[in-house]
Amino acid sequence: MPVTDSIADYITRIRNAGKAKHKHTDIPYSKLKENISKLLLEKGYIKDYTVITTDKFPIIRVQIKYDMYGNHVIKSLKRLSRPGLRRYSGKDIRSYLGGLGLYVLTTSKGIVSDKEARQMGLGGEVLFSIH
């Protein structure tokens, strides 16, 4: 059965791999998912990611990050905008949990966090929240 919401699939795979204490998870490749992985790496929510090209299709291998006690670094990962109900925010996007977490947005300048969007004065589609 084909996946209709690839971003929801992406965050679900990361959430499930963290709960199951896996070292990594494989996700079907897209440029959007690679850019999201880059942002999550910069913000410290994943350990690393690599793009692996195979015979059939490329994948993104995301290395799951754990704290010193073996707990998943990501406490909450929630999809906000979805294909049936898009969620947009203007230039006045609020911070998530007072800055403890972040919103991931897709804007005209690419994939950015809520803080970066406020600094650039951009709005966009709010893909998901993470902390």
The first five atom37 places (N, CA, C, CB, O) and aatype in JSON, in Angstrom:
{
  "aatype": [12, 14, 19, 16, 3, 15, 9, 0, 3, 18, 9, 16, 1, 9, 1, 2, 0, 7, 11, 0, 11, 8, 11, 8, 16, 3, 9, 14, 18, 15, 11, 10, 11, 6, 2, 9, 15, 11, 10, 10, 10, 6, 11, 7, 18, 9, 11, 3, 18, 16, 19, 9, 16, 16, 3, 11, 13, 14, 9, 9, 1, 19, 5, 9, 11, 18, 3, 12, 18, 7, 2, 8, 19, 9, 11, 15, 10, 11, 1, 10, 15, 1, 14, 7, 10, 1, 1, 18, 15, 7, 11, 3, 9, 1, 15, 18, 10, 7, 7, 10, 7, 10, 18, 19, 10, 16, 16, 15, 11, 7, 9, 19, 15, 3, 11, 6, 0, 1, 5, 12, 7, 10, 7, 7, 6, 19, 10, 13, 15, 9, 8],
  "atom_mask": [
    [1, 1, 1, 1, 1],
    [1, 1, 1, 1, 1],
    [1, 1, 1, 1, 1],
    [1, 1, 1, 1, 1],
    [1, 1, 1, 1, 1],
    [1, 1, 1, 1, 1],
    [1, 1, 1, 1, 1],
    [1, 1, 1, 1, 1],
    [1, 1, 1, 1, 1],
    [1, 1, 1, 1, 1],
    [1, 1, 1, 1, 1],
    [1, 1, 1, 1, 1],
    [1, 1, 1, 1, 1],
    [1, 1, 1, 1, 1],
    [1, 1, 1, 1, 1],
    [1, 1, 1, 1, 1],
    [1, 1, 1, 1, 1],
    [1, 1, 1, 0, 1],
    [1, 1, 1, 1, 1],
    [1, 1, 1, 1, 1],
    [1, 1, 1, 1, 1],
    [1, 1, 1, 1, 1],
    [1, 1, 1, 1, 1],
    [1, 1, 1, 1, 1],
    [1, 1, 1, 1, 1],
    [1, 1, 1, 1, 1],
    [1, 1, 1, 1, 1],
    [1, 1, 1, 1, 1],
    [1, 1, 1, 1, 1],
    [1, 1, 1, 1, 1],
    [1, 1, 1, 1, 1],
    [1, 1, 1, 1, 1],
    [1, 1, 1, 1, 1],
    [1, 1, 1, 1, 1],
    [1, 1, 1, 1, 1],
    [1, 1, 1, 1, 1],
    [1, 1, 1, 1, 1],
    [1, 1, 1, 1, 1],
    [1, 1, 1, 1, 1],
    [1, 1, 1, 1, 1],
    [1, 1, 1, 1, 1],
    [1, 1, 1, 1, 1],
    [1, 1, 1, 1, 1],
    [1, 1, 1, 0, 1],
    [1, 1, 1, 1, 1],
    [1, 1, 1, 1, 1],
    [1, 1, 1, 1, 1],
    [1, 1, 1, 1, 1],
    [1, 1, 1, 1, 1],
    [1, 1, 1, 1, 1],
    [1, 1, 1, 1, 1],
    [1, 1, 1, 1, 1],
    [1, 1, 1, 1, 1],
    [1, 1, 1, 1, 1],
    [1, 1, 1, 1, 1],
    [1, 1, 1, 1, 1],
    [1, 1, 1, 1, 1],
    [1, 1, 1, 1, 1],
    [1, 1, 1, 1, 1],
    [1, 1, 1, 1, 1],
    [1, 1, 1, 1, 1],
    [1, 1, 1, 1, 1],
    [1, 1, 1, 1, 1],
    [1, 1, 1, 1, 1],
    [1, 1, 1, 1, 1],
    [1, 1, 1, 1, 1],
    [1, 1, 1, 1, 1],
    [1, 1, 1, 1, 1],
    [1, 1, 1, 1, 1],
    [1, 1, 1, 0, 1],
    [1, 1, 1, 1, 1],
    [1, 1, 1, 1, 1],
    [1, 1, 1, 1, 1],
    [1, 1, 1, 1, 1],
    [1, 1, 1, 1, 1],
    [1, 1, 1, 1, 1],
    [1, 1, 1, 1, 1],
    [1, 1, 1, 1, 1],
    [1, 1, 1, 1, 1],
    [1, 1, 1, 1, 1],
    [1, 1, 1, 1, 1],
    [1, 1, 1, 1, 1],
    [1, 1, 1, 1, 1],
    [1, 1, 1, 0, 1],
    [1, 1, 1, 1, 1],
    [1, 1, 1, 1, 1],
    [1, 1, 1, 1, 1],
    [1, 1, 1, 1, 1],
    [1, 1, 1, 1, 1],
    [1, 1, 1, 0, 1],
    [1, 1, 1, 1, 1],
    [1, 1, 1, 1, 1],
    [1, 1, 1, 1, 1],
    [1, 1, 1, 1, 1],
    [1, 1, 1, 1, 1],
    [1, 1, 1, 1, 1],
    [1, 1, 1, 1, 1],
    [1, 1, 1, 0, 1],
    [1, 1, 1, 0, 1],
    [1, 1, 1, 1, 1],
    [1, 1, 1, 0, 1],
    [1, 1, 1, 1, 1],
    [1, 1, 1, 1, 1],
    [1, 1, 1, 1, 1],
    [1, 1, 1, 1, 1],
    [1, 1, 1, 1, 1],
    [1, 1, 1, 1, 1],
    [1, 1, 1, 1, 1],
    [1, 1, 1, 1, 1],
    [1, 1, 1, 0, 1],
    [1, 1, 1, 1, 1],
    [1, 1, 1, 1, 1],
    [1, 1, 1, 1, 1],
    [1, 1, 1, 1, 1],
    [1, 1, 1, 1, 1],
    [1, 1, 1, 1, 1],
    [1, 1, 1, 1, 1],
    [1, 1, 1, 1, 1],
    [1, 1, 1, 1, 1],
    [1, 1, 1, 1, 1],
    [1, 1, 1, 0, 1],
    [1, 1, 1, 1, 1],
    [1, 1, 1, 0, 1],
    [1, 1, 1, 0, 1],
    [1, 1, 1, 1, 1],
    [1, 1, 1, 1, 1],
    [1, 1, 1, 1, 1],
    [1, 1, 1, 1, 1],
    [1, 1, 1, 1, 1],
    [1, 1, 1, 1, 1],
    [1, 1, 1, 1, 1]
  ],
  "atom_positions": [
    [[0.84, -1.17, 0.0], [0.0, 0.0, 0.0], [0.89, 1.24, 0.0], [-0.96, 0.0, 1.22], [1.78, 1.36, 0.85]],
    [[0.67, 2.17, -0.92], [1.52, 3.35, -1.0], [1.28, 4.31, 0.17], [1.28, 4.07, -2.31], [0.17, 4.4, 0.7]],
    [[2.33, 5.01, 0.55], [2.25, 5.98, 1.63], [1.73, 7.3, 1.06], [3.63, 6.18, 2.32], [2.29, 7.82, 0.09]],
    [[0.66, 7.84, 1.66], [0.1, 9.09, 1.15], [0.7, 10.31, 1.83], [-1.41, 9.1, 1.34], [0.7, 11.4, 1.25]],
    [[1.22, 10.16, 3.04], [1.84, 11.27, 3.76], [3.26, 10.86, 4.14], [1.01, 11.65, 5.03], [3.49, 10.23, 5.17]],
    [[4.21, 11.23, 3.29], [5.59, 10.79, 3.49], [6.24, 11.44, 4.71], [6.4, 11.1, 2.25], [7.13, 10.84, 5.31]],
    [[5.83, 12.63, 5.08], [6.4, 13.28, 6.27], [5.93, 12.56, 7.53], [6.01, 14.78, 6.31], [6.72, 12.36, 8.45]],
    [[4.66, 12.19, 7.59], [4.15, 11.43, 8.74], [4.87, 10.09, 8.84], [2.62, 11.21, 8.62], [5.18, 9.63, 9.94]],
    [[5.14, 9.45, 7.7], [5.89, 8.2, 7.68], [7.3, 8.42, 8.21], [5.94, 7.62, 6.25], [7.8, 7.6, 8.99]],
    [[7.93, 9.51, 7.81], [9.29, 9.85, 8.25], [9.35, 10.0, 9.77], [9.77, 11.16, 7.57], [10.2, 9.38, 10.42]],
    [[8.46, 10.81, 10.34], [8.53, 11.04, 11.79], [8.1, 9.81, 12.58], [7.66, 12.23, 12.17], [8.59, 9.58, 13.68]],
    [[7.19, 9.02, 12.02], [6.77, 7.79, 12.69], [7.92, 6.78, 12.75], [5.57, 7.17, 11.98], [8.11, 6.11, 13.76]],
    [[8.68, 6.67, 11.68], [9.83, 5.75, 11.68], [10.88, 6.16, 12.71], [10.47, 5.7, 10.28], [11.45, 5.31, 13.39]],
    [[11.13, 7.46, 12.84], [12.09, 7.94, 13.83], [11.56, 7.7, 15.24], [12.41, 9.44, 13.61], [12.29, 7.25, 16.12]],
    [[10.29, 8.01, 15.46], [9.68, 7.82, 16.78], [9.71, 6.35, 17.18], [8.23, 8.33, 16.78], [10.09, 6.03, 18.31]],
    [[9.32, 5.46, 16.28], [9.29, 4.03, 16.58], [10.68, 3.46, 16.8], [8.6, 3.26, 15.46], [10.87, 2.63, 17.69]],
    [[11.66, 3.89, 16.01], [13.03, 3.4, 16.19], [13.58, 3.83, 17.55], [13.95, 3.92, 15.05], [14.3, 3.07, 18.19]],
    [[13.25, 5.04, 17.98], [13.69, 5.51, 19.29], [13.07, 4.73, 20.43], [0.0, 0.0, 0.0], [13.74, 4.39, 21.4]],
    [[11.78, 4.44, 20.31], [11.1, 3.67, 21.35], [11.61, 2.24, 21.42], [9.59, 3.66, 21.11], [11.66, 1.64, 22.5]],
    [[12.0, 1.68, 20.26], [12.49, 0.3, 20.21], [13.99, 0.22, 20.48], [12.17, -0.32, 18.86], [14.56, -0.87, 20.47]],
    [[14.65, 1.37, 20.72], [16.08, 1.45, 21.03], [16.97, 0.96, 19.88], [16.38, 0.63, 22.28], [18.03, 0.38, 20.11]],
    [[16.53, 1.19, 18.64], [17.35, 0.84, 17.49], [18.46, 1.86, 17.31], [16.49, 0.75, 16.22], [18.32, 3.01, 17.72]],
    [[19.56, 1.45, 16.69], [20.66, 2.37, 16.43], [20.35, 3.28, 15.26], [21.95, 1.59, 16.16], [20.79, 4.43, 15.24]],
    [[19.6, 2.78, 14.29], [19.28, 3.56, 13.1], [17.97, 3.09, 12.5], [20.41, 3.47, 12.06], [17.44, 2.04, 12.87]],
    [[17.45, 3.89, 11.58], [16.27, 3.51, 10.82], [16.45, 3.94, 9.38], [14.99, 4.14, 11.44], [17.1, 4.95, 9.1]],
    [[15.88, 3.17, 8.46], [15.98, 3.47, 7.03], [14.66, 4.07, 6.55], [16.33, 2.2, 6.22], [13.58, 3.56, 6.86]],
    [[14.77, 5.16, 5.79], [13.61, 5.9, 5.31], [13.75, 6.09, 3.81], [13.46, 7.27, 6.04], [14.83, 6.43, 3.35]],
    [[12.69, 5.88, 3.03], [12.77, 6.14, 1.59], [13.2, 7.58, 1.32], [11.41, 5.86, 0.91], [12.74, 8.5, 1.99]],
    [[14.06, 7.77, 0.34], [14.68, 9.07, 0.07], [13.75, 10.04, -0.64], [15.92, 8.88, -0.74], [12.99, 9.66, -1.53]],
    [[13.83, 11.29, -0.22], [13.32, 12.42, -0.99], [14.17, 13.62, -0.56], [11.75, 12.67, -0.75], [14.73, 13.63, 0.53]],
    [[14.25, 14.61, -1.41], [15.03, 15.81, -1.1], [14.47, 16.51, 0.14], [15.05, 16.77, -2.31], [15.24, 17.02, 0.95]],
    [[13.15, 16.54, 0.28], [12.51, 17.15, 1.44], [12.94, 16.45, 2.73], [10.99, 17.11, 1.3], [13.28, 17.11, 3.71]],
    [[12.92, 15.12, 2.72], [13.31, 14.36, 3.92], [14.79, 14.53, 4.22], [12.98, 12.87, 3.73], [15.19, 14.53, 5.39]],
    [[15.62, 14.68, 3.2], [17.04, 14.93, 3.42], [17.24, 16.29, 4.09], [17.83, 14.87, 2.08], [18.06, 16.42, 4.99]],
    [[16.49, 17.3, 3.65], [16.6, 18.63, 4.25], [16.09, 18.64, 5.69], [15.83, 19.64, 3.42], [16.64, 19.33, 6.54]],
    [[15.04, 17.88, 5.96], [14.54, 17.76, 7.34], [15.59, 17.07, 8.2], [13.2, 16.97, 7.39], [15.83, 17.49, 9.34]],
    [[16.22, 16.03, 7.68], [17.27, 15.33, 8.42], [18.44, 16.26, 8.72], [17.76, 14.11, 7.63], [19.01, 16.2, 9.81]],
    [[18.79, 17.1, 7.77], [19.87, 18.06, 7.98], [19.53, 19.03, 9.11], [20.16, 18.84, 6.68], [20.39, 19.33, 9.94]],
    [[18.28, 19.51, 9.15], [17.85, 20.41, 10.21], [17.86, 19.7, 11.57], [16.45, 20.97, 9.9], [18.32, 20.27, 12.56]],
    [[17.35, 18.48, 11.62], [17.33, 17.73, 12.88], [18.74, 17.44, 13.38], [16.57, 16.42, 12.71], [18.97, 17.42, 14.59]],
    [[19.68, 17.21, 12.47], [21.08, 17.01, 12.85], [21.67, 18.29, 13.41], [21.91, 16.53, 11.64], [22.35, 18.26, 14.44]],
    [[21.41, 19.42, 12.77], [21.92, 20.71, 13.24], [21.38, 21.05, 14.62], [21.56, 21.82, 12.26], [22.1, 21.63, 15.44]],
    [[20.13, 20.7, 14.89], [19.51, 21.03, 16.17], [19.77, 19.97, 17.24], [18.02, 21.19, 15.98], [19.36, 20.16, 18.39]],
    [[20.46, 18.88, 16.9], [20.86, 17.88, 17.9], [19.83, 16.83, 18.23], [0.0, 0.0, 0.0], [19.93, 16.18, 19.27]],
    [[18.84, 16.63, 17.37], [17.81, 15.62, 17.63], [18.15, 14.24, 17.07], [16.5, 16.08, 17.06], [17.59, 13.24, 17.51]],
    [[19.07, 14.18, 16.11], [19.55, 12.89, 15.6], [21.08, 12.91, 15.63], [19.02, 12.61, 14.14], [21.7, 13.97, 15.64]],
    [[21.67, 11.72, 15.66], [23.12, 11.63, 15.73], [23.76, 11.93, 14.37], [23.54, 10.23, 16.2], [24.73, 12.69, 14.29]],
    [[23.22, 11.35, 13.31], [23.75, 11.55, 11.97], [22.77, 10.95, 10.97], [25.17, 10.9, 11.83], [21.84, 10.25, 11.34]],
    [[23.0, 11.25, 9.7], [22.22, 10.62, 8.63], [23.12, 10.47, 7.42], [20.95, 11.46, 8.29], [24.03, 11.26, 7.2]],
    [[22.84, 9.44, 6.63], [23.55, 9.23, 5.38], [22.55, 8.84, 4.3], [24.66, 8.14, 5.54], [21.55, 8.18, 4.57]],
    [[22.85, 9.25, 3.08], [22.03, 8.87, 1.95], [22.71, 7.67, 1.29], [21.84, 10.06, 0.93], [23.87, 7.76, 0.89]],
    [[21.99, 6.58, 1.19], [22.54, 5.34, 0.62], [21.81, 5.04, -0.68], [22.39, 4.14, 1.62], [20.59, 4.93, -0.71]],
    [[22.56, 4.91, -1.75], [21.95, 4.56, -3.04], [22.06, 3.06, -3.21], [22.64, 5.32, -4.23], [23.14, 2.48, -3.07]],
    [[20.95, 2.44, -3.51], [20.9, 1.0, -3.73], [20.51, 0.74, -5.17], [19.9, 0.31, -2.75], [20.33, 1.67, -5.95]],
    [[20.37, -0.53, -5.53], [19.98, -0.89, -6.89], [18.59, -0.39, -7.23], [20.05, -2.4, -7.07], [18.35, 0.08, -8.34]],
    [[17.67, -0.49, -6.29], [16.27, -0.16, -6.56], [15.96, 1.32, -6.32], [15.36, -1.02, -5.71], [15.49, 2.01, -7.22]],
    [[16.22, 1.79, -5.11], [15.89, 3.17, -4.77], [16.8, 3.64, -3.64], [14.39, 3.31, -4.36], [17.26, 2.82, -2.84]],
    [[17.08, 4.94, -3.55], [17.92, 5.45, -2.46], [17.14, 5.51, -1.15], [18.46, 6.84, -2.81], [15.92, 5.63, -1.13]],
    [[17.89, 5.43, -0.05], [17.3, 5.53, 1.28], [18.12, 6.52, 2.11], [17.24, 4.14, 1.97], [19.28, 6.81, 1.81]],
    [[17.51, 7.01, 3.15], [18.19, 7.83, 4.14], [18.3, 6.99, 5.4], [17.44, 9.19, 4.41], [17.29, 6.53, 5.94]],
    [[19.52, 6.78, 5.86], [19.74, 6.04, 7.11], [19.97, 7.06, 8.22], [20.95, 5.03, 7.0], [20.99, 7.76, 8.23]],
    [[19.03, 7.14, 9.15], [19.08, 8.1, 10.25], [19.59, 7.39, 11.49], [17.68, 8.74, 10.51], [19.02, 6.39, 11.92]],
    [[20.68, 7.91, 12.06], [21.25, 7.38, 13.31], [20.5, 8.01, 14.47], [22.8, 7.66, 13.4], [20.5, 9.24, 14.62]],
    [[19.87, 7.2, 15.29], [19.04, 7.67, 16.4], [19.95, 8.1, 17.56], [18.05, 6.57, 16.87], [20.94, 7.43, 17.86]],
    [[19.61, 9.21, 18.19], [20.43, 9.75, 19.28], [19.78, 9.46, 20.63], [20.63, 11.27, 19.11], [18.57, 9.61, 20.8]],
    [[20.59, 9.04, 21.58], [20.15, 8.73, 22.94], [20.97, 9.53, 23.93], [20.25, 7.22, 23.24], [22.11, 9.91, 23.64]],
    [[20.4, 9.8, 25.11], [21.16, 10.5, 26.15], [22.05, 9.51, 26.9], [20.21, 11.24, 27.13], [22.1, 8.33, 26.55]],
    [[22.74, 9.99, 27.91], [23.68, 9.12, 28.63], [22.99, 8.01, 29.41], [24.5, 9.95, 29.57], [23.66, 7.06, 29.83]],
    [[21.68, 8.1, 29.62], [20.94, 7.07, 30.32], [20.26, 6.09, 29.37], [19.91, 7.69, 31.22], [19.57, 5.17, 29.81]],
    [[20.46, 6.27, 28.08], [19.87, 5.38, 27.09], [18.46, 5.75, 26.68], [0.0, 0.0, 0.0], [17.77, 4.96, 26.04]],
    [[18.0, 6.95, 27.04], [16.67, 7.42, 26.66], [16.74, 8.17, 25.35], [16.06, 8.31, 27.76], [17.71, 8.88, 25.07]],
    [[15.71, 8.01, 24.55], [15.63, 8.7, 23.26], [15.63, 10.22, 23.5], [14.37, 8.26, 22.47], [14.89, 10.71, 24.36]],
    [[16.44, 10.95, 22.75], [16.54, 12.4, 22.91], [15.23, 13.09, 22.56], [17.67, 12.96, 22.04], [14.87, 14.09, 23.18]],
    [[14.51, 12.56, 21.58], [13.24, 13.15, 21.15], [12.14, 12.67, 22.09], [12.92, 12.77, 19.67], [11.82, 11.48, 22.13]],
    [[11.55, 13.6, 22.83], [10.48, 13.26, 23.76], [9.12, 13.25, 23.07], [10.46, 14.24, 24.93], [8.26, 12.43, 23.39]],
    [[8.92, 14.17, 22.12], [7.65, 14.29, 21.43], [7.91, 14.69, 19.98], [6.72, 15.32, 22.13], [8.73, 15.55, 19.7]],
    [[7.2, 14.05, 19.08], [7.32, 14.31, 17.64], [5.9, 14.22, 17.08], [8.32, 13.29, 16.92], [5.35, 13.12, 16.98]],
    [[5.32, 15.36, 16.72], [3.91, 15.37, 16.33], [3.72, 16.07, 14.99], [3.07, 16.05, 17.41], [4.2, 17.19, 14.79]],
    [[3.02, 15.41, 14.09], [2.69, 15.97, 12.77], [1.57, 16.99, 12.95], [2.26, 14.85, 11.76], [0.55, 16.69, 13.57]],
    [[1.75, 18.19, 12.41], [0.74, 19.24, 12.55], [-0.02, 19.45, 11.24], [1.38, 20.54, 12.99], [-1.24, 19.33, 11.22]],
    [[0.69, 19.76, 10.17], [0.05, 19.94, 8.88], [-0.01, 18.58, 8.19], [0.81, 20.98, 8.0], [0.96, 17.82, 8.23]],
    [[-1.11, 18.29, 7.56], [-1.24, 17.01, 6.87], [-1.94, 17.24, 5.54], [-2.01, 15.97, 7.74], [-2.5, 18.32, 5.33]],
    [[-1.94, 16.27, 4.64], [-2.53, 16.48, 3.32], [-3.99, 16.92, 3.35], [-2.42, 15.24, 2.52], [-4.41, 17.7, 2.5]],
    [[-4.78, 16.44, 4.3], [-6.18, 16.8, 4.36], [-6.45, 18.13, 5.04], [0.0, 0.0, 0.0], [-7.53, 18.71, 4.88]],
    [[-5.48, 18.63, 5.82], [-5.64, 19.88, 6.55], [-4.29, 20.54, 6.71], [-6.3, 19.63, 7.94], [-3.53, 20.25, 7.63]],
    [[-3.99, 21.43, 5.79], [-2.71, 22.14, 5.82], [-2.74, 23.22, 6.9], [-2.39, 22.77, 4.44], [-3.75, 23.9, 7.08]],
    [[-1.63, 23.37, 7.62], [-1.51, 24.38, 8.67], [-0.4, 25.35, 8.26], [-1.2, 23.72, 10.07], [0.74, 24.96, 8.05]],
    [[-0.76, 26.6, 8.15], [0.2, 27.63, 7.77], [0.34, 28.63, 8.89], [-0.24, 28.33, 6.47], [-0.58, 28.82, 9.69]],
    [[1.49, 29.27, 8.95], [1.74, 30.31, 9.93], [2.38, 31.49, 9.22], [2.64, 29.79, 11.09], [3.18, 31.33, 8.3]],
    [[2.02, 32.66, 9.65], [2.58, 33.87, 9.08], [3.93, 34.2, 9.7], [0.0, 0.0, 0.0], [4.56, 33.36, 10.34]],
    [[4.34, 35.42, 9.51], [5.63, 35.88, 10.03], [5.68, 35.9, 11.55], [5.94, 37.26, 9.5], [6.77, 35.92, 12.13]],
    [[4.53, 35.9, 12.2], [4.46, 36.01, 13.65], [4.34, 34.65, 14.33], [3.29, 36.87, 14.05], [3.62, 34.51, 15.32]],
    [[5.05, 33.65, 13.82], [4.98, 32.3, 14.41], [5.49, 32.34, 15.84], [5.79, 31.28, 13.57], [6.53, 32.94, 16.13]],
    [[4.78, 31.69, 16.72], [5.17, 31.66, 18.13], [6.21, 30.55, 18.36], [3.93, 31.44, 19.05], [6.36, 29.65, 17.54]],
    [[6.92, 30.65, 19.46], [7.9, 29.61, 19.78], [7.17, 28.41, 20.39], [9.0, 30.16, 20.75], [6.09, 28.56, 20.97]],
    [[7.76, 27.25, 20.26], [7.16, 26.02, 20.77], [7.72, 25.74, 22.16], [7.43, 24.84, 19.81], [8.94, 25.64, 22.32]],
    [[6.86, 25.6, 23.13], [7.22, 25.32, 24.53], [8.23, 26.34, 25.07], [7.79, 23.91, 24.65], [9.16, 25.98, 25.8]],
    [[8.04, 27.59, 24.71], [8.93, 28.64, 25.21], [10.36, 28.48, 24.75], [0.0, 0.0, 0.0], [11.28, 28.94, 25.43]],
    [[10.57, 27.84, 23.61], [11.91, 27.66, 23.08], [12.55, 26.32, 23.43], [0.0, 0.0, 0.0], [13.67, 26.05, 22.98]],
    [[11.88, 25.49, 24.21], [12.44, 24.18, 24.57], [12.35, 23.19, 23.41], [11.72, 23.61, 25.78], [13.17, 22.28, 23.31]],
    [[11.38, 23.36, 22.54], [11.23, 22.54, 21.35], [11.23, 23.44, 20.14], [0.0, 0.0, 0.0], [11.58, 24.61, 20.23]],
    [[10.83, 22.89, 19.01], [10.76, 23.72, 17.82], [9.71, 23.22, 16.86], [12.1, 23.78, 17.13], [9.34, 22.04, 16.86]],
    [[9.24, 24.14, 16.04], [8.38, 23.8, 14.92], [9.27, 23.71, 13.69], [7.23, 24.86, 14.72], [10.2, 24.5, 13.55]],
    [[9.0, 22.76, 12.82], [9.72, 22.64, 11.55], [8.77, 23.12, 10.47], [10.2, 21.15, 11.28], [7.66, 22.62, 10.32]],
    [[9.24, 24.13, 9.71], [8.42, 24.75, 8.67], [9.06, 24.57, 7.31], [8.21, 26.24, 8.97], [10.28, 24.48, 7.18]],
    [[8.22, 24.53, 6.3], [8.72, 24.61, 4.94], [8.34, 26.0, 4.43], [8.13, 23.46, 4.02], [7.17, 26.38, 4.45]],
    [[9.34, 26.73, 3.97], [9.16, 28.11, 3.53], [9.71, 28.27, 2.12], [9.85, 29.11, 4.51], [10.17, 27.3, 1.5]],
    [[9.65, 29.48, 1.63], [10.22, 29.77, 0.31], [11.74, 29.67, 0.33], [9.79, 31.16, -0.16], [12.37, 29.56, -0.72]],
    [[12.35, 29.72, 1.52], [13.8, 29.59, 1.67], [14.23, 28.18, 2.07], [14.31, 30.58, 2.71], [15.4, 27.96, 2.38]],
    [[13.3, 27.23, 2.07], [13.61, 25.84, 2.41], [13.05, 25.44, 3.76], [0.0, 0.0, 0.0], [12.16, 26.1, 4.29]],
    [[13.59, 24.35, 4.3], [13.16, 23.82, 5.6], [13.89, 24.59, 6.69], [13.44, 22.28, 5.71], [15.12, 24.62, 6.72]],
    [[13.12, 25.21, 7.61], [13.72, 25.99, 8.69], [12.96, 25.73, 9.99], [13.71, 27.5, 8.35], [11.84, 25.21, 9.98]],
    [[13.59, 26.1, 11.11], [12.92, 26.02, 12.41], [12.11, 27.29, 12.63], [13.95, 25.81, 13.55], [12.24, 28.25, 11.88]],
    [[11.28, 27.27, 13.67], [10.45, 28.44, 13.96], [11.3, 29.67, 14.29], [9.52, 28.14, 15.12], [10.96, 30.79, 13.91]],
    [[12.4, 29.46, 14.99], [13.28, 30.58, 15.35], [13.91, 31.2, 14.1], [14.39, 30.1, 16.32], [13.96, 32.42, 13.97]],
    [[14.38, 30.37, 13.19], [14.98, 30.87, 11.96], [13.94, 31.6, 11.1], [15.61, 29.72, 11.16], [14.26, 32.61, 10.47]],
    [[12.71, 31.1, 11.09], [11.65, 31.74, 10.32], [11.34, 33.13, 10.88], [10.37, 30.87, 10.32], [11.13, 34.07, 10.12]],
    [[11.32, 33.26, 12.22], [11.09, 34.56, 12.83], [12.22, 35.52, 12.5], [10.94, 34.43, 14.34], [11.97, 36.69, 12.21]],
    [[13.47, 35.04, 12.53], [14.61, 35.89, 12.23], [14.61, 36.36, 10.78], [15.9, 35.16, 12.54], [15.0, 37.49, 10.51]],
    [[14.18, 35.51, 9.86], [14.15, 35.87, 8.45], [12.86, 36.59, 8.07], [14.31, 34.63, 7.6], [12.75, 37.13, 6.96]],
    [[11.88, 36.62, 8.97], [10.6, 37.26, 8.69], [9.77, 36.48, 7.69], [0.0, 0.0, 0.0], [9.09, 37.07, 6.84]],
    [[9.81, 35.15, 7.8], [9.09, 34.28, 6.87], [7.97, 33.54, 7.57], [10.05, 33.29, 6.23], [8.0, 33.32, 8.78]],
    [[6.98, 33.16, 6.8], [5.94, 32.26, 7.24], [5.98, 31.03, 6.34], [0.0, 0.0, 0.0], [6.75, 30.99, 5.38]],
    [[5.17, 30.06, 6.66], [5.14, 28.86, 5.82], [4.26, 27.78, 6.41], [0.0, 0.0, 0.0], [3.52, 28.01, 7.37]],
    [[4.36, 26.6, 5.83], [3.59, 25.46, 6.3], [4.3, 24.83, 7.49], [3.38, 24.41, 5.17], [5.49, 24.5, 7.41]],
    [[3.58, 24.66, 8.6], [4.15, 24.06, 9.81], [4.03, 22.55, 9.68], [3.42, 24.58, 11.1], [2.94, 22.0, 9.82]],
    [[5.14, 21.88, 9.42], [5.13, 20.44, 9.17], [4.91, 19.64, 10.46], [6.44, 20.01, 8.51], [3.99, 18.83, 10.53]],
    [[5.75, 19.86, 11.47], [5.62, 19.13, 12.73], [6.31, 19.86, 13.86], [6.2, 17.72, 12.6], [7.08, 20.8, 13.63]],
    [[6.04, 19.42, 15.08], [6.69, 19.96, 16.27], [7.54, 18.85, 16.87], [5.63, 20.5, 17.31], [7.24, 17.66, 16.74]],
    [[8.63, 19.27, 17.54], [9.55, 18.31, 18.12], [10.15, 18.89, 19.39], [10.67, 17.92, 17.12], [10.46, 20.08, 19.46]],
    [[10.31, 18.05, 20.39], [11.08, 18.41, 21.6], [11.54, 17.15, 22.29], [10.24, 19.28, 22.57], [12.2, 17.22, 23.32]]
  ]
}
